């Protein structure tokens, strides 16, 4: 039915795929990785949380909530 439809493998795609599959084995902590984890894993979530809490407190004050 659907014979004769072989595909040509792209060497670069195969190398990238292999690297992605083995990332946890080849990962190394560097200054850059630590900085990225600090910014995107800690600093930004903390700032978002503080902004949300501040917004809720402002809404409570506007509604004269004494809780």
C-alpha positions as CSV (number, residue, x, y, z in Angstrom):
1,X,0.0,0.0,0.0
2,X,2.5,2.6,1.1
3,X,5.8,1.1,0.1
4,X,8.8,2.9,-1.2
5,X,8.5,5.8,1.2
6,X,11.9,5.6,2.9
7,X,13.2,8.8,4.5
8,X,16.7,10.2,4.5
9,X,17.9,10.9,8.0
10,X,19.4,14.3,8.7
11,X,22.7,13.8,10.5
12,X,22.4,17.2,12.4
13,X,18.9,16.5,13.6
14,X,19.9,13.0,14.8
15,X,22.9,14.5,16.7
16,X,20.7,17.1,18.3
17,X,18.0,14.6,19.2
18,X,20.7,12.3,20.8
19,X,22.1,15.2,22.8
20,X,18.5,16.1,24.1
21,X,17.9,12.5,25.1
22,X,21.1,12.4,27.1
23,X,21.0,15.9,28.6
24,X,20.8,14.8,32.2
25,X,24.0,12.7,31.8
26,X,26.0,15.5,30.1
27,X,24.8,18.5,32.1
28,X,27.5,20.5,34.0
29,X,26.9,23.3,36.5
30,X,28.6,26.4,35.3
31,X,28.4,30.1,36.4
32,X,26.0,30.7,33.5
33,X,23.7,27.8,34.5
34,X,23.7,29.0,38.2
35,X,22.8,32.5,37.1
36,X,20.0,31.3,34.9
37,X,18.6,29.2,37.7
38,X,18.9,32.1,40.1
39,X,17.1,34.5,37.7
40,X,14.4,32.3,36.2
41,X,14.0,29.8,39.0
42,X,14.1,32.1,42.1
43,X,14.1,35.8,41.3
44,X,11.3,36.0,38.7
45,X,8.9,33.7,40.7
46,X,9.5,35.7,43.9
47,X,8.8,39.0,42.1
48,X,5.7,37.7,40.5
49,X,4.4,36.4,43.9
50,X,5.2,39.7,45.6
51,X,3.4,41.6,42.8
52,X,0.3,39.4,43.2
53,X,0.2,39.7,47.0
54,X,0.6,43.5,46.7
55,X,-2.3,43.6,44.2
56,X,-4.5,41.6,46.6
57,X,-3.7,43.9,49.5
58,X,-4.5,47.0,47.4
59,X,-7.9,45.4,46.5
60,X,-8.5,44.7,50.2
61,X,-7.8,48.3,51.1
62,X,-10.0,49.5,48.3
63,X,-12.9,47.4,49.6
64,X,-12.2,48.4,53.3
65,X,-11.5,44.8,54.3
66,X,-10.2,44.6,57.9
67,X,-8.9,41.0,57.7
